[in-house]
Amino acid sequence: MGAISIKLPDDLLETSGRCAEALNLSRAEYIRRAIARMNRATRARLRAKRLAEVSRKVRKESLRVNAEFAAIEQDPDA
């Protein structure tokens, strides 16, 4: 496991220590979990952003295909 050294403002350090203690965790474990949660949230936001971009790219083609299906449903002999 790698190690990092970070400097935190005193209030953040104290608050994280109190929160960790309330959860019966070490401050290091509390911070590891906070980072892991932030990483998951960031990956989810990036995934959603990529999905929205791809959706915009294929929107025109999807509308064309839907129009073709609608025309077939209205006049199956065409």
N, C-alpha and C positions, 0 to 999 in steps of 0.2 A: 504494500500500500504506500502510495506516495504521500508526501507531507507538504503542506503549505503554511506560510506564516502570514497572517492578516492583521491589520490594525483596524480596530473598530472604535467608533466613538463610545465614550464611557457609558452613555445612556443605553446604547444598543447592547453593549456587553453586559450590563447589569440586567436588562430586561431579558435577554436570551438566557442568562444564568438562572433567573427566577422561573422562567417558563420551563427550562430543562428540568429544574428541581421539581416543579409541580408534576411533571410527567415521569419522574424517577429516571431521568436520563442524564448522562454526562453532557456538559455543554458541547463537547466535540460531536457527540452522537446527534444532539439536537441540530447543530449546524449542518452535519452531513445530511440529515433528513430534509432540512430546509432547502439545501442545494438540490437534492434529488427531486423534490417536489417542484422546484422552479424549473429544473431541466425538463421534467415531464410536461409542465404547462407550456414551456417554450416550444417543445417539439410539437405539441398539439396545435398551437397557434400557427406554426410554420406549415404543418400539414393542411390545416384549414385554408390558409392563404394559397398554397399550391393548388388545392382542389378548386378554389374559386377561380384562379387564373386559368386552369385547364378547362373548367366549365365555360368560361367566357370564350375561350378559343374554339370550342366545339358547338357553341350555341347556334350559330348560323346553319351549320350542317344538320343539327338536330331539328331545327325548325323546318328545313327543307324535307327531311325524311318524314316528319310528322304530317306535313302537308300532303305528301304522296300517299301516306296511309289513309288520311282523311278522304282524299279523292277516291281511293279504292273502296272505302267503306260506303261512300255515297253512291258510287256507280260501279259495282263489282264487275260489270261486263266491259268496262273501258280498258 
